[in-house]
């Protein structure tokens, strides 16, 4: 039983490329081509519902009677979704100053379609012909902390402000221009969603199949990402180097570097002898602050260190991750995610636990739902989060059983101001004001 036809735009009659055509209750489906044409079918005659869908258009479902050996032609027009005007202002927390040339990505929450933008010199993104809907908005720039808000962009005119705190942070949801170089034959550093490789050596994972779960995207930097067998596209016959953009840390009292890294090394002949090392350069001097040598870890591990304990702090700081494959031919894979540098000295130390944790709640202001992102601090494995109104009445509490993570916050509360607090051993280590 054959079904063919063309999918077009109802407003102007032009063909729609990439429309999904699905015969419901069956696996039969097709995508329309550049001419809007599609062709599909089923083995059994009958009456079927067929749905036509494409991002930017309302779905359309029709009923067709299909019979064996016969062709049914169904030409279906799709009605475009509402087009709206959208303006996004990216500004700095505290000062409200615009952040020029900030990167912004909008991801539609139903279809997953992404719309990337770069803010102008005034920190503004404008699109007068934007497709309305529900979106995740991620904005960031090197030197500021990337933020995400989830909202509906469906009014005729939408003006959105995304506020970024100062700081060096990169979970690689956005491309901030890290530099890569290589002397190896394969396994160069790439930014993307990691493609896992597993097999051999006890069916151990070598290339990670996922990034860290506490960040804003599924992206990280990984050495080679071609998938395939366990030894495909790993670091082979040399070194691959990943360099951060430069950082001015001269205003930091106690600059702390934190990141997650993955290192896998094994197989081959003899004991594994390859390495992954982390270096810090201040413009004139380079020091090694971490070295993983001939070690098969195969998991995400977080490192935390005070930079000034290793090297003099300048206005030209850079962190480098170097994975190397040396003679004897072992499998080598590395990855980096959740990179940040924060100033522990900028927080009061009257209570030694204060400033040890990190807490953010977004979006802020918050509707009926939001996201809480936390880090209890190095060596702390349990704590709690609580939300109180301005009279001190607790309206929500959640136990935390991991050092770092995030969770959804769904609340039916009156409009107003609330205080979110991170606690360790009953002591408040971080407090954030959030508006409802």
Number of C-alpha atoms within 10 A of each C-alpha: 17 17 20 18 16 20 30 22 16 15 10 9 11 13 20 21 18 19 25 17 23 20 22 13 9 12 10 15 18 19 21 23 16 12 14 20 20 24 18 16 21 18 12 10 15 12 11 16 14 20 17 23 18 20 17 18 18 13 16 15 15 12 12 16 12 20 17 13 9 11 14 15 14 16 13 18 20 22 16 16 15 16 19 18 18 21 16 19 21 29 24 17 15 10 9 11 13 20 22 17 18 26 23 26 19 20 18 20 15 10 10 12 12 14 13 13 17 17 20 17 12 15 19 22 21 17 14 13 11 20 20 20 18 16 21 17 21 21 29 29 24 21 19 21 20 28 19 20 21 21 16 13 20 17 14 13 12 18 13 16 12 21 27 23 17 16 18 22 21 26 25 24 21 22 14 16 11 15 12 16 13 18 14 19 15 18 28 24 28 18 20 16 19 23 16 17 23 18 13 13 12 7 10 15 19 29 33 25 14 14 26 20 12 16 19 18 16 17 23 26 23 28 29 24 25 15 17 13 15 22 22 17 22 31 30 25 18 16 22 26 21 24 17 19 17 18 19 15 22 13 12 17 15 19 21 18 18 20 19 20 25 23 28 26 26 24 17 14 10 10 13 22 19 25 23 27 17 18 16 21 19 20 13 9 10 16 13 15 15 14 15 17 15 18 17 21 15 19 17 19 14 15 13 14 16 16 19 16 12 13 17 13 22 18 13 15 23 18 21 19 23 21 29 24 26 17 13 15 18 24 23 32 33 30 27 26 25 21 20 17 23 19 18 18 13 13 12 11 12 7 11 9 18 20 21 18 22 17 20 21 21 20 21 16 15 20 17 12 14 19 19 16 17 22 22 27 18 15 7 16 14 16 21 18 20 17 21 17 18 12 8 10 11 14 12 14 13 13 11 21 13 14 16 20 16 19 14 12 15 13 14 9 12 9 12 11 13 21 18 22 20 26 22 21 11 9 14 19 22 22 20 14 17 19 15 17
